[in-house]
Amino acid sequence: MDVRYSYQVAGREWEGTNVTIGNSMANADLIQVPTKYPAGSAVPVYYRAGAPADSVLEPGIHLAHFIILVVPLLLGGMGLLFLCGGVYHLRREPTSPPAFPSAEGAIPYQPGPAAREISAQ
């Protein structure tokens, strides 16, 4: 959605196109832009002190900013956990495989009813 607005600071005319900081908006917010800011209407414009060319219609942090910040942090954190787990697994002392029961503790094989002797002829 292309938005253009003009404003005056200290008697000088400026033009802006940003609705939010970084112009990152969710799709639902983009759909509402023509309703919130109809063409030809007067709207408040927020600009940075000392740099009036940097302006927005909606200052502050929005959901899209939160998602852009939090999702990479979560994925990076999960990757770091997997990496640390892998390093720990590789560096720990090897364990011996489970031992088979000794001959004294073994249960003797007993053929079932379907077993029969096979004679060689």
N, C-alpha and C positions, 0 to 999 in steps of 0.2 A: 504494500500500500504506500503510495507516494503522497506525502503531506508536505505542503509548503506554507510557511507563515512569515509575516514580516512584523518587525517591532522596532521601537526607537529606544536608544540609550544615549543620554546626554545630547539630545538633538540630532543624533546620527541614525540613519535608517539601516537596519540589519535584516538579513533573511536567514531563516533556519528550516531544517527538514527533519530534525530528530524529535520523535515523540517521547522516547525514554533515553536514558543514558546508554550509549552503545547501540541504540535502536533495536534491542533484542526484546521482542514481544512474542507472547504465545499466540497461536492461531486465533483463539477466541477473542483476544484483545484486538487483533488486527481487524477482525470482522466488525468490532464495535467502533473503530476509529471514525468512519463517516458519520455515525450517529452522535458520537461525543463531540466531534469537531466539524460541524457542517460548514461548507464553503461560505465565506463571507462573514462568519460570526466572529465576535471579539472573544478571545481566550487569553488567560494569563500565560505569560512566557517567563520561564526561569532561566537565568544566565549566570555564568561564573563571574564573580567580581574580578575585574582586571582583564578579563577576556570575554567581552560581550558576544563574540562570534560563537562561543560554545553555549548553545541554548537547548532547552528541552521543554516540552509541554507538561510532562509528568516526572518530577524529580524523585529521587529516592531509589531504593532497591526493590525490584519486582521479582515475582516467582521465577521468571526465566533466568535472572541473574543468579538466584539461589541454586537452580538446577545446574547451570553452567559451572558453578563453583563446587557444589557438593558431590555430584556424580563422579567427576574425575578423582576427587579425594577419596571417595569410597572405593572405587576400582583400584586406585593406587595402593590404598591400605590393604585391600584383599590380596593384591599381588605381592606386597611386602610380607604379609603373613605366610603365603605359600612359599615364598623364597626362603624365609627363615626356617620354616618347617622342613623344607628340603635340605638345607644346610645342616640342621640339627640331625636329621635322619642319616645323612652321609657321614657325620663326624662322630656319632655315638659308637660305643663299643659293640662289635658284632656279637650276636648271641648264637649259641650252638643250636642246631636243629633239635626238635624233640626226639628223645631216644626211644627206640622200639622196646617193648617189654622184653625182659630177659626170658630165657628158656624156662626158668623156674616159675615165672608168673604167667606164662602163656597158656591159653586154653587149648587143649588138644583138639585136633580136627576130628570131627565125627561125621561120617557120611550120612546123608539123609535117606529117606525111603526110596528115592528114585535112583540112588547109586547102586550099581551092580558091578560085579567083577567082569573084567574083559579078559578072555583068554586068548592067547596067541595060538594060532593054528598053523 
